[in-house]
Amino acid sequence: MTTYNNLIDGKWVPSASGQLFENRNPADDRELVGLFQKSTRADVQCAIDAAQRAYTSWRLVPAPRRAEILLRASQLIAERKESLARDMTREMGKILDETRGDVQEAIDMTAFMAGEGRRQYGQTAPSELRDKFAMSVRQPLGVSSVITPWNFPMAIPSWKIAPALVCGNTVVFKPATLTPLSAVNFVKILEEAGLPPGVVNLVTGGGDEVGDALTAASEVKVVSFTGSTGVGRTVSEKTAPSFKKTHLEMGGKNVIMIMDDANLDLAVDGCVWGGFGTSGQRCTAASRVVVHEKVYRTFLDRFVSRVKRLRVGNGLESEVEMGPVVSRAQLETVARYVDIGRREGAKLVCGGNVLSSGSYAHGYFHEPTIFADVAPTMRVAQEEIFGPVVSVISCRSFEEAVAIGNGVEYGLSASIYTQDVNRAFAAMRDLYTGIFYVNAPTIGAEVHLPFGGTKNTGNGHREAGTAALDVFSEWKSIYVDFSGKLQRAQIDTE
């Protein structure tokens, strides 16, 4: 069995703890994917020290040269797309079509950020004084802590690491303990593409040991975290005393609104993909569907019929449409919420069971599940389940649908199905989310636009697009006075 090490200062080294943890296939937990380092705070400090040393020279590498390394990395990822996708399916379960998409997103993001090596534009502005030049430039921050989740184990690291690097920062990267292999694969490609030692360091291990050290260290200047709202709140508390720049991308309880004029077949397609893609384990998953009462029963019948036909199984099998959830703990969480929904009085119309016999016996499988006649205040309609469970809610009007859509603590993604352009634009305006779709589900963001949410989904920063540069750089305003005399801004105005 392969044992994978940490990457610190350009060397693949074991943890000081001498301990390892297992990475197992959630579709068949008899398969051991690999053994990974159970790291300590001492390992983290070594990685931070290496990143700090590397920063002194990396920040001076011209941004177009930094970008050339990213471009080479994107090409290498593209060449190995299929093997990377298969590794990802083995360690986190989602079907091959989806893991190929995850890898493609890493290709796209890394290539996009390579382009930003020549486009980190500042501003020039006329000065209010004679013989004075005014401009602004971006400057890097220093050592970046990157902490990522398991559901997009190559895409999300690329969203953070690529912009951090092109801006001139160095990185200490802690991937989720459930998906460390995809992280190792990504970092190895960056290394092969020509990244100097210490510029990216990888430390695997648990949040209590590795994650806490990465958020608290004084040498770290920016922390970028994607995960649950509860853990994100802890990260925010730990970074606050040192005034670190902190980027948090957290939970979602996203809504698809289906109006009485919607194309129902298209809406069913969107709700199946939005609700059960990645087994519902996306922060953008469409876990709530609000349907106008005039089409509620027709939509529900079609939706249930489609979902009952979904093929569940090992994501490496071509005919499978939904894989397992990522772990036994996640399976137990899903089962607990299904029980909560039943006890709250929601009507279980599809699924609801753990799959544990036959080919499912050694994996973490749950039936795709639909609750109907759900009240907006029920826990299954308010709390993030992160599994294949969708709540269907009836509404009487567009205005009520919007109120239900906004009536949760999160604000990541929302969608409307309608043929009325006026209604669509009103929904775009009135849903308080960071992402919005018309006649499409709540998933499907592209790398060149900002990604992130409002309320308890995030703290205002955005990933992807040029917005990501703002997380990993600071603005510096520069004034050059060539008058040869003292000029006082706001005073010497004549």
N, C-alpha and C positions, 0 to 999 in steps of 0.2 A: 504494500500500500504506500502511495506517495505521501511524503511529509513535506509540507510547504513552509518556508521560513518567512520571516519579516524582511523587508528591504529597508536598510538603514545606511545612509551615507554611501550608497552605491554597492552595498554588499548584502547578500541574502544570508541572514544570520538567525539562529534560534533565539528564543526568548530566554531571558535570565532565569525565568521560573523553572525551566526544564519540563514544563507541562504542556500538554496538547489537548485540543478538543476535536471532536468528530464532526464531519460534514456528511450527512446522509441524504439519500434520495427520498423526498416525501411521497413519491409514488410507490416506492418499495424500500422501506427502511432497512431491509437486509443488505442493501448496497451501500457500502462505505465509499463515498466520493473521494475523501482525502482527510488527512490529519493536519491541523493548523495550530499555530503558536498561541498558547494562552498567555498573553503578554502581561507585563507588570508596569507600574509607574516608572520604574527604572528604564524599561525599554522605551517608553514614551519620551522620557527626558533625553535619552540618547538620540532619538529621532528628531526631537525639537532642536537639540544642539546642532545636529547635522544640517537641518534646514536653515538654522540661523547662520551658520558658516557659509553655506552655499549662497545665501541671499546676497552677501556682499559683492559677489561677482555676477550672479544671475541678473540682478536688477540693472546692471550696466550693459548686458547683451542687448543690442538694438531689437526693438519689438519685431521688425520683419524677420530677423534671424530666429528669434524665439518661435515665430509663427511657422517657419519652415520645418521645424521639428514636429509641430502639431500636424502639419500637412502630411508629412511622411507617416506619422502615426495613423492618421485617418486612412491612408492607403493600405497600410499593413492590416488594419482591422477589416477593411473591405476584402482583402485577399483571404482572410481566415474566418469570414463571417459564419460559414456553416459549422465549423468545429466549435467556435465560440458559442453559437446558439445551442448546440447540443450539450455542451458543458453546462450552460445556464439552465436548460430544461432539467438536466439530471439533478442539479442542486436546489432548484426552487419550484419546479413542477409545471410551470405554465407551458402551453403547447408550443411546438416548434415555430409555427407561424408568428406567434407573439414574441418568442425569444429572438427570432430573426429581426423582428421590428425593433426590439430593444437594442440589439447590436447596430442596426441601421441608424438608430437615433444617436448612438455614440459616434458613428462615422460622420453623420451630418453635423453634429455639434462641434466635433473636433475640427472638421473642415471649415465650418462657419467661423469659429474663433481664430483659425489660421488667417482668415481674411481680415480679422480685426487687428492683426499685426501692423497693417498699413492704414488702419482707419480709426485709430484712437484720437479722434479729432478733439481739439479744444476750440476756443473762440478767440478771435481778435476783435477789439472794440475801440472806437474812437475815445481818446481821453478828453476830459473836460479842460485840460491844460495844454498849452502850446508845447511842442517839442517833447512829447511824452508818449510812449508806446505802451499799450495795455493788451495783455493776452492771458489765456489760461491753458494749463496742461494737466494731464493725468499723471499721478505718481503712484507707484506700488506701495503696499502697506507693510509687507514683511512676511513673517511666517503665518500661513493659513492652516487652520484645523478644518478638515473636511470629514463629516460624519454622515454616513449614508444608510438607507434602509435596504431591505432584502427584495422588495417587489420589482425594482428596476435596477438590477445590480451592476449594469454597465452604463446604461443611459444616464442615470442620476449622477454617478461619479463624473461622467464627462461634462455634465452641466456645470459642475463646480470646478473641477480641476483644470479644464481647458481655459476658461476665462481667467482663473487665478494665475496660470502660467503665462499667458500672453500679456498680462498686465505687469509681469515682472516679479511676482511673488513666488515663494517656495511653499511646499505643501507637506503636511503630515496627515495621512489618510487612514481613517478607521472605518472599514466596511462592516456591515451587519455580520454577526457571527453565523447566521444561517446561509449566507451566500458569499463566502470569502474567495472561492475559486475564480469567479468572474472578476473580482477585484484584482487578484494576482495576475490574471490574464491581461487585464487592461494595463496594469503598471508595467508588466514585462514588455509590452509593446511600446509604451512610452520610452522605456529604457533602450530598447532596440532602435528606436527612431533617432536616438542621439541625445537624450536628456542627460545633462551632466550629473555626477554623483551628488546626492543630497538634495537635489531640487524637488524630487518627489520621494517621500518615505512612506512605507506601508507598515502599519502595526495592527495585527489582528488580536481580537480578544473582546471581553465583555465591557459593557457600558460603565459599570461601577468602577472598574479599574482603569481601563484605557480612556473611555469617554470623559470621565470626570477630570482626568489629568490633562486632557487636551483642551478642556474648556477653562480650566483654572490657571494654566501656566502663564506667567507674566510675559514670556517671550512671544506668545501667540498674539497677533494683532487683529485677526478676524476669524470668527467661527462661522462656518456654514453647516447647518444641520437640517436634515429632512427626517421626519419621524412623527410620532404621536404628539398630540397637543400637550399631554401630561409631561412627557419627557422634555419637550421643547420649553415648557415653562421652567423646568429645572435648569436647563441650559441657560436660559435668560437670567435666572437668579444668580447662577455661578459666574457669569461674565459681567454682570452689572457693576460689581465693585471696582473692576479695573477699566471700565468704560471701553471694553473691546467693541469693535463693530461686530454685530451679531445678526446673522441672517437665519430666519426660522421659516421652514416650509412644513406645515403640519397637516392636521386632519381635514376631512371634508364629509359633508352629508348632502350630496348633490341632487338636484331635482331636474327631471324632465317634465315639462308641462305640455299636455296634449289637448289642444283646443277642438271644438266641435267641427271645425272645417279642416282638420288635419288629414293628410294622407295616412290612413291607419296602417296600411301594410308597411309603409316606410317607417312609421313610428314604432311598430313592433320590431322591425329590424334593428332600429336604434336602441330600443330598450333591452333587447337580448344582448347585443354587443356591449352596451354601456353597463348593464347590470351584472353580466356573467363573464365578460372578458377578464382574464387573469383571475378567474374564480371570485370576482368581486373585490380582489385585493389591490385596488388602486385608490389613491386619495381622490381621484376624479370619478370614481365609479358612480353610476346612476342608481343609487340605492333607494331613491324615492321617485315615484311616478304619479303625477297629479293629472287626473283626467276629467275633462268636462262631463257632467252628468248625462248629457245627451248621447255621448258615444261610449260611456263608461263600460257597459256590459259587453258591447260589441268588441271593444278593444281588449277587455280582460279575457274574453273567450279565446281570441286569437293569440294573445300573449301567452296564456297558459298552455295552449295547444303546441305552440312552438317550443316553449321551454321544456315541456315534457319529453320532447324528441331529442334534446341535446344529449350527445354521447359523451359520457364522463369516463376518464381513464388516464393511462400513462401518456403524458404529453409528447413522448417520442413516437407514438403510434399515429400514423397519418390520418386515420378516420376520427380520432378523438377531437372533440370541440371544447372541452373544459377539463383541466387537470385537477390535481389535488390542491388543498390549501397547504401552506408551507411547512406546518409543524403540527404536532399533536396538541400543543397549547393553543394554537390558532383554531384547530378543529373543535376543541372544547369550548372556546369562546363563541364560535358560531352556534354550536348546539345549545349553549346557555341562552343566547339571544332568541333562538327559535322557541325555546321554552318560555321565555319572557313574553314573546309575542302571543303565544297561545294563552297565557295567563291574563294578559291584558285584554283579551277579547278580539284580537285580530283574527280574521278568517283565513286559515291555512288552505290554499287552493292548489298548491303544487309543492312537491318535495317535502322537506322538513326532517329528513332522516340522515343520520350518519350511514355511510356505505362501508360495510366491514366484512363482507363474505366474498368468497371466490377470489377473483382477480383484485379485489379491493382490500383483501385481508391484511396486507402488510403496508398499506398506505394511509394517507390522511384525506379521505374523500368524503364529501358531503353532497347530497343532492342539491341541484339548483332549486331554490325555494322562493315561493311568492306568497305574500300575505295580501289579502284583499280587504276592503272595507276598513282600512286603517284610519284611525283618528290622528290628526297631525301632531297631537301632544303625546302620543304613545312613545315609549322609549325606543321601539324599533324604528320609529320615524324621526327620532331626535338624535340618537347616539350612533357614532360610527361603529359598524360591526366588522367591516373589513373581511367580508366573506360573501358567498353567493346567496344573498338574501335581499329581496326587493319588496318594498312596501308600496302598495297601490292605494291611492287616496282619491276620493271623488271631490269635485268642486262644482260650484254653480255658475261661476263667471271667470273671466280673465283676471279681474281684480282680486278675487279670492285666491286664484292660483298663484298670483304674485305674492300675496300675503303669506300663503303657506310656504312658498319657495324661500322667502326671506326669514321665515320663522324658526330658524335654527341658529346655533352658536357659530356655525362655520360659514364661510363665504368663498369657496374655491371656484366651482363651476356650476353652470346652469344651462338649460336648453329649452327651446320652445318648438313645437311642431304646429304650424299654422300656414295657411295660404294667404293670410291678410298681412300685407306689408306694413300697414299702420300699427297693427297689433305687435308685429315682430319688433319694430323700432321702439315701441313703448316698453316692451319687455327688455330689450337691450339696455334701455335707460334705467329701468326701475329695479331690476335684480341687482342686489348689492354683492356682486361676486367679482373675482379677478379675471374670470374667463366666461365667455357666453357663446352659445351656438344657436343657429337657426336651422331647423330641419336636419339636425344631426345630433348624436348623443353627446354626453358630457365629457367624453374622452376623445383624444385625437389632436392634442396640441402639437404645433410645429416649432422647430428650434429657433426660427428667426423672429418670433414674437415673444414678449414677456410672459413668463409663467409664474403664477402665484395667486394668493387669495387675500381676502379681507377677514375682519373679525378674528375669531380664534384659529383661523387657518394659517395666519402668518403675521409678521411684524412690519409689513410694508415694503420690504425688499422684493425683488423679482429675480428669477432665474431666466436663462435663455435670452436670445436677442442681445442687442446692445445694452439692455438694462442690466445684464449680468456684470458688465464692466464696472458699474457703479458700486457693486458689492465689494469688488476686489481692487478698487483704486480710490484715491482721494484727489480732489481738485486742488490745484495750486494756482492762485492768481499772481501774475508777474507784471510789474511796472518798470519800465526803463525810461528814465528821465535823461534826455540828451540836451537839455537847455543850458547846462553849465551853471545853474543857479538854483537856490532853494525855491521850490514852488509848493505851496500849501493847498492841498486838495480841499474843496468846499470853501476856501477862504480867498485865495488869490484867483478870482474868477474873471477879472477884467483883462 
